[in-house]
């Protein structure tokens, strides 16, 4: 089983008041066609500071967690984060994904559109809460901009099923009474799998479409290098390890964090293999690394693992490693997920990493990767590597508009961007613009 991201749209996160939509594949695609991701696995997002690059990936993160955790919107920490992320004018976040689900030989079995709308509201006591609306649809025709047929629509906690030919309408409607005002149906996917999926797969049921979407959600990952977001991802990792059903649906790859990792017993051997692979990855950049030792303790449920880096001149706790190495530690698991077949978004992939290392990494992923990688970056020189891949370079402009960069006559993508020739990203900056910023100079 495999899922391929075709389009992800974000609206209402921070300054993205307009719909910001990125396409990851050809617009023309239909059931029973074969997906070919050759030279289409990478998408790099450029843009001026404050354009909305991080906001877009924050939208991906919200979508992921909303559709994994039933209690996501009721958590106090989540509500605090959403208060800071939701657009102050719209008070609404709209996230829409279009993806293809395939089984054997990358032949498309179904193309689905999943839309969730999060609204900031107040109850009768004036307390803030977040509600969710959800729509799942399937494609009709051969273009992702074409028609879709709604499978179900959840509004104000009530579910309406549109395809009356489905076999499990009564089952689904009864299962979700009073459960969907602040949760999506997809977030109950693991529970449904335990009860019904084994006997319903490949039948004409709503459960099948829920199953396809859950597989997609489990394949989707978003990395943001911010403290609050990092805590949330650790919480999600903890949640996934505890849910044994999810591991039956899709093998959960462990995420290595900076400082301490909590590892369940069943993932201990896999974790140690990942640490060995992490060592090999770092040695590409830092050959003098001899080993990574693990300092572990057990609390009865989880192993608490700390990493110690071994060199000829001594041992270093990972917290005292260089900024670049610490960054690589945090990114490694996400890059591995993308290489193995998952869909990964990384904010500021180039931060604290050598440009040469980044370029060679992108070349490796394009030639050997099995998944999809989308990242934001300020390293415009990487365009020289990216320009050989199909539609790999895009910008988010001042208004949130997505504009692809392609070679234009004698102008390379680097020159187009640097000279302010990209629509909605003028980059009209001159050296004398800084005169007033630094006051009177002698």
C-alpha positions in Angstrom: 0.0 0.0 0.0 1.2 3.4 -0.9 0.0 7.0 -0.8 1.1 9.9 -3.0 0.4 13.5 -2.1 -1.0 15.4 -5.1 -1.9 18.8 -3.5 -1.9 20.4 0.0 -3.8 23.6 0.6 -3.6 25.8 3.7 -5.7 28.9 4.6 -6.0 30.8 7.9 -2.7 29.8 9.5 -0.9 33.0 10.7 -0.6 35.4 7.7 -2.0 33.0 5.2 -5.4 34.6 4.9 -5.8 33.4 1.2 -5.7 29.9 0.1 -2.1 28.7 -0.4 -2.0 25.6 -2.5 1.0 23.5 -3.6 0.8 20.8 -6.3 3.1 17.8 -5.9 2.3 15.9 -9.1 0.7 16.3 -12.4 -2.9 17.6 -12.4 -4.0 14.9 -14.8 -4.3 11.6 -13.0 -7.1 9.0 -12.8 -7.9 5.7 -11.3 -6.0 2.7 -12.7 -3.2 5.0 -14.0 0.4 4.4 -13.0 2.1 7.0 -10.8 5.6 7.9 -11.8 7.5 10.1 -9.3 10.8 10.1 -11.3 12.3 13.6 -10.8 9.1 14.7 -9.0 10.0 13.7 -5.5 11.3 17.1 -4.3 9.6 20.4 -3.8 11.6 23.4 -2.5 9.8 26.5 -1.2 11.5 29.9 -1.3 10.2 33.3 -0.3 10.9 36.5 1.5 10.8 36.5 5.3 7.3 36.5 6.6 5.8 35.3 3.4 4.2 32.2 5.1 6.6 29.3 4.5 6.6 28.2 8.2 2.8 28.9 8.4 2.2 26.5 5.5 4.2 23.7 7.2 2.4 24.5 10.5 -0.8 23.8 8.6 0.5 20.3 7.6 1.4 19.6 11.2 -2.0 20.6 12.4 -3.7 18.4 9.8 -1.5 15.4 10.9 -2.2 15.7 14.6 -5.9 16.5 14.2 -6.4 13.3 12.3 -4.4 11.1 14.6 -5.4 12.3 18.1 -9.1 12.3 19.0 -8.5 14.6 21.9 -6.3 17.1 19.9 -8.6 20.1 20.0 -9.4 19.8 23.7 -5.8 19.8 24.9 -4.9 23.1 26.7 -1.5 23.2 25.2 -2.9 22.7 21.7 -5.5 25.5 22.2 -2.7 27.8 23.3 -0.7 27.0 20.1 -3.8 27.4 17.9 -4.5 30.8 19.5 -1.1 31.9 18.3 -1.4 30.3 14.8 -4.9 31.0 13.7 -5.4 34.0 11.4 -6.7 36.9 13.6 -9.2 38.0 10.9 -10.7 34.7 9.8 -10.6 32.9 13.1 -10.8 29.8 10.9 -8.2 27.3 9.6 -9.0 25.4 6.4 -6.8 22.5 5.4 -7.4 20.4 2.3 -5.4 17.5 0.9 -5.7 15.5 -2.3 -3.9 12.2 -2.5 -3.8 9.0 -4.5 -3.9 5.6 -2.9 -2.3 2.7 -4.7 -1.6 -0.9 -3.9 0.5 -2.9 -6.4 2.9 -1.5 -9.0 1.9 2.1 -8.2 -1.5 1.6 -9.9 -4.0 4.2 -8.5 -6.9 2.6 -6.7 -8.6 5.8 -5.5 -8.0 9.6 -5.5 -9.5 11.3 -2.5 -9.9 14.9 -1.2 -10.0 15.4 2.5 -11.0 18.8 3.9 -11.0 19.9 7.5 -12.1 23.3 8.8 -11.2 24.4 12.4 -13.2 27.2 13.8 -12.4 29.3 16.9 -15.5 29.8 19.0 -16.7 30.6 22.5 -19.2 28.7 24.6 -22.1 30.2 26.6 -19.7 30.9 29.4 -17.3 32.8 27.2 -14.7 30.0 27.2 -12.6 29.5 24.1 -13.0 26.2 22.2 -12.3 24.8 18.7 -14.8 22.9 16.6 -14.1 21.0 13.4 -16.0 20.4 10.1 -14.9 17.6 7.9 -15.5 16.5 4.2 -14.2 13.4 2.5 -14.7 13.2 -1.3 -13.6 11.0 -4.2 -12.4 12.2 -7.6 -14.7 11.9 -10.7 -12.8 12.2 -14.0 -9.1 12.6 -14.6 -8.1 16.0 -13.2 -7.6 17.0 -9.6 -9.2 20.4 -10.4 -12.3 18.5 -11.7 -15.4 17.2 -10.0 -15.5 15.3 -6.7 -18.3 13.2 -5.2 -18.8 13.7 -1.4 -18.6 10.5 0.6 -19.5 12.1 3.9 -19.8 15.6 5.5 -19.5 16.3 9.2 -21.0 19.6 10.4 -21.8 20.6 14.0 -21.0 17.1 15.1 -23.5 15.5 12.8 -22.5 13.2 9.9 -24.3 13.1 6.6 -23.4 10.3 4.1 -24.0 11.1 0.4 -23.3 7.8 -1.3 -26.3 5.7 -0.4 -24.9 2.6 -2.1 -22.3 2.1 0.7 -22.9 -0.9 2.8 -22.1 0.5 6.3 -24.0 3.8 6.5 -26.0 2.8 9.6 -22.9 1.4 11.3 -20.9 4.6 10.8 -23.8 7.0 11.7 -24.4 5.1 15.0 -20.7 4.8 15.8 -20.2 8.6 15.8 -23.2 10.0 17.7 -21.9 12.9 19.9 -18.3 12.3 19.0 -17.4 14.6 16.1 -17.8 18.2 17.2 -14.1 18.4 18.1 -12.7 15.3 16.4 -12.5 14.0 12.9 -13.7 10.6 11.8 -10.2 9.8 10.6 -8.9 10.2 14.2 -11.0 7.2 15.2 -9.5 5.1 12.4 -7.4 2.9 14.6 -10.4 2.1 16.8 -12.5 1.3 13.7 -9.7 -0.9 12.4 -9.8 -3.0 15.6 -13.5 -3.6 15.3 -14.4 -3.7 11.6 -11.6 -3.2 9.1 -10.5 -6.8 8.8 -13.9 -7.9 7.5 -14.6 -4.8 5.4 -11.5 -4.2 3.4 -12.0 -4.2 -0.4 -15.8 -4.0 0.1 -18.1 -1.1 -0.8 -17.9 0.7 2.6 -17.1 4.1 4.1 -14.6 2.2 6.3 -12.5 1.6 3.2 -12.2 5.4 2.5 -11.4 6.1 6.1 -8.7 3.4 6.0 -7.1 4.9 2.8 -7.1 8.3 4.5 -5.7 7.0 7.7 -2.8 5.3 5.8 -2.1 8.7 4.2 -2.1 10.6 7.5 0.3 8.0 9.1 2.6 8.5 6.1 2.6 12.3 6.5 5.2 14.1 8.7 6.1 17.8 9.3 9.2 19.1 11.0 9.3 22.6 12.6 12.3 23.7 14.5 10.4 25.5 17.3 10.3 24.6 20.9 6.5 24.4 21.3 6.1 22.4 18.1 8.9 20.1 19.2 7.0 19.3 22.4 3.9 18.6 20.5 5.7 16.2 18.2 7.2 14.4 21.1 3.7 14.0 22.5 2.5 12.6 19.2 5.5 10.2 19.1 4.6 9.0 22.6 1.0 8.6 21.6 1.8 6.5 18.5 4.1 4.2 20.5 1.3 3.4 22.9 -1.2 2.6 20.2 -0.4 -1.0 19.1 -3.3 -1.0 16.5 -1.6 1.8 14.5 1.6 -0.3 14.2 -0.5 -3.0 12.6 -1.9 -0.6 10.1 1.4 0.9 9.2 4.8 0.3 10.8 5.6 3.3 12.8 9.2 4.6 12.3 10.7 6.0 15.4 11.6 9.7 15.6 15.0 10.4 17.1 14.9 13.6 19.2 17.6 15.8 20.6 18.5 15.1 24.2 16.3 12.2 25.5 14.2 9.6 23.6 11.4 7.6 25.2 11.4 4.2 23.6 8.8 1.4 24.1 10.0 -2.2 24.6 8.8 -3.3 21.2 10.7 -0.6 19.4 14.0 -0.9 21.3 15.8 -3.1 18.7 14.5 -0.8 15.8 15.7 2.3 17.8 19.2 0.9 18.2 19.4 0.2 14.5 18.3 3.7 13.8 21.0 5.1 16.1 23.6 3.1 14.1 22.2 4.5 10.9 22.3 8.0 12.4 26.0 7.4 13.2 26.7 6.6 9.5 24.7 9.7 8.4 26.7 12.0 10.7 30.0 10.4 9.6 29.4 11.6 6.1 29.8 15.2 7.4 32.0 14.4 10.4 34.3 11.4 9.7 36.0 11.6 13.0 32.9 10.4 14.9 33.7 6.8 16.1 30.5 5.8 17.7 27.3 6.8 19.4 26.9 5.2 22.9 23.5 5.0 24.6 23.0 5.8 28.3 19.7 4.1 29.1 17.3 3.7 32.0 13.9 1.9 32.3 10.8 3.2 34.1 8.7 0.1 33.6 7.1 1.3 30.4 9.7 3.2 28.4 13.4 3.2 28.0 14.9 6.7 28.6 17.8 7.0 26.1 20.5 9.6 26.0 23.1 9.7 23.2 26.8 10.2 23.8 29.1 10.9 20.9 32.5 9.1 20.9 35.7 10.6 19.4 39.3 9.8 19.7 39.8 12.8 22.0 36.9 11.9 24.3 33.1 11.6 24.7 30.5 14.4 24.2 26.9 14.5 25.4 24.7 15.4 22.4 23.6 18.6 24.1 27.1 19.9 23.8 27.6 19.0 20.2 27.9 21.7 17.6 24.7 23.4 16.3 25.0 21.8 12.9 25.3 18.2 14.4 22.4 18.8 16.7 20.4 20.0 13.7 21.3 16.8 11.8 20.2 14.7 14.8 16.8 16.3 14.8 16.4 16.0 11.0 17.7 12.5 10.5 14.5 10.6 11.3 12.4 12.8 9.0 14.8 12.4 6.1 14.8 8.6 6.6 11.0 8.5 6.6 11.0 10.3 3.2 13.7 8.0 1.8 11.6 4.9 2.9 8.4 6.1 1.2 6.7 8.6 3.4 5.7 12.2 2.7 7.8 14.7 4.7 7.8 18.5 5.1 10.8 20.2 6.7 10.9 23.9 7.6 14.3 25.6 6.8 16.1 22.4 5.8 19.3 24.5 5.1 19.6 26.0 8.5 23.1 25.2 10.1 23.9 22.7 7.3 26.6 23.0 4.7 25.3 23.9 1.2 27.4 21.1 -0.3 26.0 18.6 2.1 22.5 19.8 1.3 23.0 19.5 -2.5 24.4 16.0 -2.3 21.6 15.0 0.0 19.0 16.2 -2.5 20.7 14.4 -5.3 20.7 11.2 -3.2 17.0 11.5 -2.4 16.0 12.1 -6.0 18.0 9.1 -7.2 17.3 6.7 -4.4 14.3 7.9 -2.4 10.9 6.3 -2.4 8.8 9.1 -0.8 8.2 12.8 -1.2 10.2 15.6 0.3 9.0 19.3 0.6 11.1 21.8 2.4 11.5 25.6 2.9 14.9 27.2 2.4 16.7 30.5 2.0 19.7 28.9 0.3 19.1 30.1 -3.3 22.3 28.4 -4.5 20.5 25.1 -4.1 18.3 26.1 -7.0 21.3 25.1 -9.3 20.7 21.5 -8.1 17.0 21.7 -7.9 16.5 23.1 -11.5 17.1 19.7 -13.0 14.0 18.2 -11.3 10.4 18.8 -12.5 8.7 21.8 -11.0 10.9 21.5 -7.9 11.3 25.2 -7.3 8.4 27.4 -6.1 8.0 30.6 -4.1 5.4 31.8 -1.7 4.8 35.5 -2.4 3.8 38.4 -0.3 0.1 37.6 -0.7 0.6 33.8 -0.2 0.5 33.1 -3.9 2.4 30.1 -5.1 4.6 30.8 -8.2 6.8 28.1 -9.8 10.3 29.2 -11.0 11.4 27.7 -14.3 14.3 28.7 -16.5 13.5 31.8 -18.5 15.8 32.4 -21.5 19.2 33.5 -20.2 18.0 33.8 -16.6 18.7 31.0 -14.2 16.2 30.4 -11.3 18.9 31.9 -9.0 19.1 35.1 -11.0 15.4 35.4 -11.4 14.9 35.2 -7.7 17.8 37.4 -6.8 16.9 40.1 -9.2 13.2 40.2 -8.0 11.8 38.9 -11.3 9.3 36.5 -9.6 5.7 37.5 -9.5 4.5 38.5 -5.9 8.2 38.3 -4.7 9.7 41.5 -6.0 12.7 41.6 -3.5 13.0 45.4 -4.1 15.9 45.8 -1.7 18.9 48.1 -2.1 21.9 48.6 0.2 20.8 52.2 1.0 17.5 51.0 2.3 19.3 50.2 5.6 20.5 53.8 6.2 17.6 54.8 8.4 17.6 51.5 10.2 21.0 52.0 11.8 20.7 55.7 12.5 23.2 58.4 11.7 26.6 57.0 10.6 29.9 58.9 10.4 
